[in-house]
Amino acid sequence: MADYYSILGVPKTADDIEIKAAFRKLAKIYHPDKNPNNPDAKHLFENILKAYNILIHPSSRRRYDLRGSEYTQPAKTQHTKRKTQKEWTFTEEEQQRRQYYEKHYKAKQQERAKQQAPPPKAHNDYKYILFATPIAVALLMLVISMFTDTPKTIPLPKTATLPVNTTVALNVQETGTTQRLTNGETPYGSYFGGIKTFVTNNSIQINNSSSYDAVVILFDRETHAYLQHAYVQSSYMVEFSKLPDNGVYWKCVLGKYWDKNKPLMNETVAGGFDSIVQYQNWKTTPTLFNKHISSEDLEIMDVIEKTSAAKKHISNEADFFGK
């Protein structure tokens, strides 16, 4: 009787998992489709399949074990203790071929796995993310701008010096949180929001003729909505452009030594002059735009004396930051 355990190459104590694994391994090697030039391949595979079908089912395996022990149990004698040699159904050539396949099967499987494995990436994916992110943000901003009506926010134009009295009065070096901003900066952008412009040629120039630095804020004359603001150094002027036809009015604060961390308005605003000289509100005297007004006309900003007729323009912190 054929030794089905030897055909599959498993011990008699093998469980179902080991039997299935052995059969699959041999089927990949000895299947007739894998050996078209071997006339004995079909017969060899039939023996493997028969051994598998007998051993994989508990009832047939039990019967095989009982019958097999009757035929294969050797006669015990007092002259020898050698085990009975296993009975093979393969020819010597087939046995050598099986040994060759078993020897090289694992090496071939490893080589095949290496060939199927994806090649390592030559570049780091993070490199492409760093390039793609700015492009995606730019496209998003372009789409938003296409569907956004005016007013639109744009950077404030650069400031220009007046032909006279252009000497800067202050020369404060930055120490700690105290510093001097540059003309045109918008220190309260996070509080008031973006600069608003309109499709017009309306503009206004404000000359800081005082000996103090200032922050100037423009509002719409009719809606009182915030438009633009800028930091203006002493003896400099700033130009606000693309303003609404309604006209505008402005507020300002004069002082020295800008402190970027100074809390104002019950700590709702960060940044202000360490030494505030005066708040002003020119709401009652707005600037109107018509054919008689040109961009060359200037608004003059200086400290208002409390005894002067213009004292009505003196304001306070709450009014300055009112929206």
Buried (B, 14 or more C-beta within 10 A) or exposed (E): EBBBBBBBBBEEEBEEEBBBEBBEBBBEBBBBEEBEEBEBBEEBBEBBBEBBEBBBEEEEBEEBBEEBEEEEEEEEEEEEEEEEEEEEBBEEEBEEBBEEBEEEBEEEEEEEEEEEEEEEEEEEEEEEEEEEEEEEEEEEEEEEEEEEEEBBEEEBBEBEBBEEEEEEBEEEEEEEEBEBBEBBBBBBEEBBEEBBBBEEEBBBBBBBBBBBBBBBBBBBBEEEBBBBBBBBBBBBBBBBBBBBEBBBBBBBBBBBBBBBEBEBBEEEBBBBBEEBBBBBBBBEEBBEBEEEBEBEEBBEBBBBEEEEEEEEBBBEBEEBBBE
